[in-house]
Amino acid sequence: MTMPVFYDALTVHTQSHDYPIVITENAAIENSSMAQQVAPYIGGQQVLIVTNETVAPLYLKALEDELSVQFTVRVCVLPDGEQYKNQTSIDQIYDALMAEHFNRDVTLIALGGGVVGDMTGFAAASFMRGVNFIQIPTTLLSQVDSSVGGKTGINHAQGKNMIGAFWQPQMVLADMSTLKTLPARELSAGIAEIIKYALIMDETFLTWLEANLPAMMALDLAVLGEAVKRCCQYKADVVAQDERESGVRALLNFGHTFGHVIETNEGYGNWLHGEAVAAGMVQAAELSQKIGWLTHDEVARIKRVLILGNLPITPPVIEVETALNLMGHDKKVKHGQIRLILLKSIGDAVLTNDFDHELLSEVLSQYSA
C-alpha cells in the first residue's frame, strides 16, 4: 500500500466519551483503507452508510464492499443539497433502518459533507434513542467544522439548524484525498470556516493563512492537511471545555448569525454555508468597527483574506426588518435579546448583547434595498 503523505490523529475529549479525529491522505484509494480505518469503531455487526447522490459514485462502492466482508451493510443515498436537510430526508434514513430490522447495535456512517453528517448524526441520536455513528467528511468545510463536536440536526423553513441534538461520533476520518473531487466553490466554502478560526482565536494563524492560502486553493494536500489539523485542534479544545455550547463554544459561530439570515432568506442551498458565513463575518467585523473595537485596517485585512479565498464579502440585498426578524430566531437569542459574536481584535472574539442596536441596523442597512 502506498504510504500516505501524512497521517495525524487528535483526540476530542467530551463528557459522553473521547474519540479520535484521524487526518490522512489516500485512505480512500489504496486497498479501500477508508474501511480499515473505521472498522475498529463499529459496534455490533450492523452498518448503515448514509451518503448522497454526488458522493456515492466516488467513494461508496469501495467502502461498502470492504465493510461487507465483516459486517451486514446497507446503504441510504439521499439527494444532494442544503435544501434536503429536512425531516423528509431523516425519514428516509429511519425507513432504511427499519426495513432491515436494524437495532441498537447498528452503526451509522456519514459519508459526505456537512449536510450528510448533520442528518446522519441526528438520525443516530434519535433512532432507538441513540445509536453509534462515524463521520467520514468529504468536504473541507465538514472536515474542519461540522464533523467535529457532535452538533447534529436539520433545518426548518423559518431557521437553519433549529431542530437537532448534541450527539458525538465514535470517530472522524478526514481523508484529504477526497478534496481532489471537490468543486472549487465548495473548497472556498471550507476556506471560510478556516479563516473563521483564525479571526476568533489566533492572529498568527491568520498570518499563516495569508501566506498559504494560494497553496490551499491549488489543492496542496499537505498544506490543507495542516490547516485541517489546526482547526480540528482548536475545535477539540473548545468542545472539551463546552460540549453543549453554554459558553465559549458559541464563539465558533462568528459570522453565523448574519450568515444564517442570508441562507434562510435566499433559500437553502443558493448560498453555500461557507459563502454566507464569509459575508456574515464581514458584517460582524463592520459592527465591531462601529463599536470601536476593530480598526479600519483590520476590517480591510479580513476582507482581503476572504477575497484571497475566493469568497464573497458583500451579502445579498435583504431588508433590515427582515434580517432582524430572522436574527430573532437565532439559537443564541437569550431573554428576547439578540446576541452576536464580535471581535475586540483579530484573534479575540466575544459573545455579547451589549451593543447599540442602532449600530446593528446601520450595518444591515448598508446592504438593504
C-alpha positions in Angstrom: 0.0 0.0 0.0 1.3 3.5 -0.9 2.2 5.3 2.3 0.2 8.5 2.8 1.9 11.8 2.5 0.9 12.4 6.1 -1.1 10.9 9.0 -2.1 12.6 12.1 -4.6 11.9 14.9 -6.1 14.1 17.6 -8.5 13.2 20.4 -11.7 15.1 21.3 -12.5 14.9 25.0 -16.2 15.1 25.9 -18.3 14.2 28.9 -20.0 11.4 26.9 -16.8 9.8 25.5 -13.5 10.6 23.9 -13.0 9.9 20.2 -10.2 10.3 17.6 -10.0 12.6 14.6 -7.8 10.9 12.0 -6.4 13.2 9.3 -4.7 11.4 6.5 -4.3 11.1 2.7 -5.2 8.3 0.3 -7.3 6.3 2.8 -9.9 6.2 0.1 -7.6 5.0 -2.7 -5.2 2.2 -1.7 -6.9 -1.1 -0.8 -10.1 0.7 0.3 -8.3 1.5 3.6 -11.1 4.0 4.5 -12.9 0.9 5.7 -9.8 -0.3 7.5 -9.7 3.0 9.4 -13.3 3.0 10.6 -13.9 -0.8 11.2 -12.5 -0.8 14.8 -15.0 1.8 15.8 -18.1 -0.1 14.5 -20.1 -1.6 17.4 -22.1 -4.8 16.6 -22.5 -6.2 13.1 -25.0 -3.8 11.5 -23.9 -0.8 9.4 -25.9 1.8 7.5 -23.9 4.0 5.3 -25.6 7.3 4.6 -24.4 9.3 1.6 -25.7 11.4 -1.2 -26.1 11.2 -5.0 -22.9 13.2 -5.6 -20.5 11.4 -3.2 -21.9 7.8 -3.7 -20.4 7.3 -7.2 -17.0 8.4 -5.9 -16.4 6.6 -2.7 -19.3 4.4 -1.7 -18.6 1.1 -3.5 -15.1 0.6 -2.1 -16.3 1.4 1.4 -19.4 -0.8 1.2 -17.6 -3.8 -0.5 -14.8 -4.0 2.1 -17.0 -3.5 5.2 -19.4 -6.1 3.8 -16.8 -8.8 4.4 -17.1 -8.2 8.1 -20.5 -6.6 8.7 -24.1 -6.6 7.5 -24.0 -3.4 5.4 -26.9 -1.4 3.9 -26.9 2.0 2.1 -29.1 5.1 2.2 -28.4 7.5 -0.7 -30.0 11.0 -0.2 -30.4 13.8 -2.7 -27.6 16.3 -2.5 -28.1 19.8 -1.2 -28.8 22.0 1.8 -32.5 22.2 0.7 -32.8 18.5 1.5 -31.5 18.9 5.1 -35.0 18.3 6.5 -37.4 15.8 8.1 -38.1 14.1 4.8 -34.5 13.0 4.5 -34.4 11.9 8.1 -37.4 9.7 7.5 -35.6 8.1 4.6 -32.8 7.1 7.0 -35.3 5.8 9.5 -37.0 3.9 6.7 -33.7 2.2 5.7 -33.0 1.2 9.3 -36.5 -0.1 9.9 -36.6 -2.1 6.6 -33.5 -4.0 7.7 -34.8 -4.5 11.3 -31.6 -2.8 12.5 -31.4 -2.4 16.3 -29.4 -0.6 18.9 -26.2 -2.4 17.8 -26.3 -0.5 14.4 -23.5 2.0 13.5 -24.4 4.7 11.0 -21.6 6.0 8.8 -21.9 9.5 7.4 -20.1 9.6 4.0 -20.3 13.1 2.6 -20.3 16.8 3.5 -21.8 18.7 6.4 -25.4 18.1 5.3 -25.0 14.3 5.3 -23.0 14.5 8.5 -25.6 16.6 10.4 -28.5 14.5 9.2 -26.8 11.1 9.9 -25.8 12.3 13.4 -29.4 13.4 14.1 -30.8 10.1 12.9 -28.3 8.3 15.1 -29.1 10.5 18.1 -32.8 9.8 17.7 -33.1 6.2 16.4 -34.0 4.0 19.3 -32.9 6.9 21.5 -29.3 6.8 20.4 -27.0 4.6 18.3 -23.4 4.9 17.3 -22.2 6.8 14.3 -19.0 7.6 12.5 -18.1 10.7 10.4 -16.3 10.5 7.1 -16.4 14.1 5.9 -15.6 14.6 2.2 -15.7 18.4 2.0 -13.2 20.8 3.5 -16.0 22.6 5.4 -17.1 19.4 7.1 -13.6 18.3 7.8 -12.7 21.5 9.7 -16.0 22.1 11.4 -19.3 20.3 11.2 -18.0 16.7 11.6 -16.3 17.5 14.9 -18.1 18.3 18.2 -21.4 16.4 18.0 -23.7 19.1 16.7 -26.4 17.3 14.6 -29.7 18.5 13.1 -31.9 19.7 10.3 -33.2 23.0 9.0 -36.7 24.4 9.5 -38.3 26.8 7.0 -38.0 29.6 9.5 -34.5 28.9 10.7 -31.3 26.9 10.0 -30.3 24.1 12.3 -33.3 24.7 14.6 -34.1 21.0 15.2 -31.3 18.8 16.4 -29.3 17.2 19.2 -25.8 17.0 20.6 -24.5 13.5 19.7 -20.8 12.7 19.5 -19.4 10.4 16.8 -17.3 7.4 17.6 -14.5 8.7 15.3 -13.9 11.2 12.5 -11.9 10.2 9.4 -10.8 13.3 7.4 -9.2 12.0 4.2 -7.5 14.8 2.3 -7.6 12.9 -1.0 -11.4 13.3 -1.1 -10.8 17.1 -1.6 -9.4 16.3 -5.1 -13.0 15.7 -6.3 -14.4 18.8 -4.5 -15.7 21.7 -6.7 -13.8 24.9 -6.4 -16.8 26.7 -4.9 -17.1 24.0 -2.2 -13.4 24.3 -1.4 -13.8 28.1 -0.9 -16.8 27.4 1.4 -14.5 25.4 3.6 -11.8 28.1 3.5 -14.3 30.4 5.1 -14.6 28.3 8.2 -10.8 28.0 8.4 -10.5 31.8 8.3 -13.1 32.0 11.0 -10.9 30.0 13.4 -8.0 32.5 12.8 -10.2 35.5 13.3 -11.7 34.4 16.6 -8.7 32.5 18.2 -5.3 33.1 16.6 -4.0 36.1 14.7 -0.7 34.2 14.0 -2.8 31.6 12.2 -4.3 34.3 10.0 -0.8 35.3 9.0 -0.1 31.7 8.2 -3.2 31.6 6.0 -2.3 34.8 4.2 1.0 33.0 3.2 -0.5 29.6 2.5 -4.0 30.2 1.0 -2.7 30.1 -2.6 -1.3 26.6 -2.0 -4.5 25.5 -0.3 -6.6 26.8 -3.3 -4.3 24.9 -5.6 -5.1 21.7 -3.6 -1.7 21.2 -2.0 -3.0 18.4 0.3 -0.1 18.6 2.8 -0.9 22.3 3.4 -4.6 21.6 3.5 -3.9 18.8 6.0 -2.0 21.2 8.3 -4.9 23.6 8.2 -7.5 20.9 8.9 -5.3 19.7 11.8 -5.0 23.2 13.3 -8.8 23.8 13.0 -9.7 20.4 14.5 -7.4 21.1 17.4 -8.9 24.5 18.0 -12.4 22.9 17.9 -11.4 19.9 20.1 -10.1 22.3 22.7 -13.3 24.3 22.7 -15.6 21.3 22.7 -13.7 19.8 25.7 -14.5 23.0 27.7 -18.1 23.4 26.5 -19.7 20.4 24.8 -23.2 21.8 24.7 -22.5 25.4 23.8 -23.4 27.0 27.1 -20.4 29.3 26.9 -17.2 29.6 25.0 -18.3 27.2 22.2 -20.7 29.8 20.9 -17.7 31.8 19.7 -17.3 29.2 16.9 -20.4 30.8 15.4 -18.7 34.0 14.4 -20.4 35.3 11.3 -23.1 32.6 11.5 -26.0 34.8 12.8 -25.6 37.1 9.9 -24.8 34.1 7.6 -27.9 32.2 8.6 -30.0 35.2 7.7 -28.6 35.0 4.2 -29.1 31.3 3.9 -32.7 31.4 5.2 -33.7 34.4 3.2 -32.1 33.4 -0.1 -33.4 29.8 0.1 -31.2 26.9 1.5 -28.5 25.9 -1.0 -28.5 29.1 -3.1 -25.7 30.5 -1.0 -23.3 27.8 0.3 -23.0 27.9 4.1 -19.3 29.0 3.9 -20.2 31.8 1.4 -22.9 33.1 3.7 -20.6 32.9 6.8 -17.9 34.8 4.8 -20.3 37.7 4.1 -21.6 37.4 7.7 -18.1 37.7 9.1 -17.6 40.9 7.2 -20.9 42.3 8.7 -19.8 41.2 12.2 -16.4 42.9 11.6 -18.0 46.1 10.4 -20.2 46.2 13.5 -17.1 45.5 15.7 -15.5 48.5 14.0 -18.5 50.8 14.6 -18.4 49.9 18.3 -14.8 51.0 18.3 -13.1 47.6 18.7 -11.6 46.8 15.2 -9.7 49.3 13.2 -10.4 50.2 9.6 -7.2 48.4 8.6 -8.2 45.2 10.4 -11.6 45.1 8.7 -9.8 45.7 5.4 -7.4 42.8 6.2 -10.3 40.5 6.9 -11.8 41.4 3.5 -8.5 40.8 1.7 -8.0 37.3 3.2 -11.6 36.3 2.3 -11.1 37.6 -1.3 -7.9 35.5 -1.4 -10.1 32.5 -0.6 -12.4 33.5 -3.5 -15.2 34.2 -1.1 -18.0 36.9 -1.2 -17.6 39.9 1.1 -20.9 41.5 0.3 -24.2 39.9 1.4 -27.3 39.9 -0.9 -29.9 42.7 -0.6 -32.1 42.0 2.5 -34.5 44.5 4.1 -33.3 45.5 7.7 -36.6 44.4 9.2 -36.5 41.0 7.5 -32.9 40.5 8.7 -33.7 41.5 12.3 -36.7 39.2 12.3 -34.6 36.2 11.1 -32.0 37.0 13.7 -34.7 36.7 16.3 -34.9 33.0 15.5 -31.2 32.5 16.1 -30.3 29.9 18.8 -28.1 32.5 20.6 -31.1 34.7 21.3 -31.5 34.9 25.1 -34.3 36.5 27.0 -35.5 38.0 23.7 -32.2 39.7 23.1 -30.0 39.2 20.0 -26.5 38.1 21.0 -23.7 38.3 18.5 -20.1 37.1 18.3 -18.0 40.2 17.7 -14.2 40.9 17.5 -12.4 43.0 20.1 -9.4 42.5 17.9 -8.3 39.8 15.4 -7.9 36.6 17.5 -10.1 37.9 20.4 -13.8 37.2 20.0 -16.7 37.9 22.5 -20.3 36.8 22.7 -22.3 39.9 23.7 -25.7 41.6 23.6 -24.1 44.8 25.0 -24.0 46.8 21.8 -26.0 49.7 20.4 -28.7 48.0 18.2 -28.9 51.2 16.1 -25.3 50.3 15.0 -26.5 46.8 14.0 -29.3 48.4 12.0 -26.7 50.7 10.3 -24.6 47.7 9.3 -27.7 45.8 7.9 -29.0 48.9 6.1 -25.7 49.2 4.1 -26.9 46.0 2.3 -30.7 46.6 2.3 -32.8 47.8 -0.7 
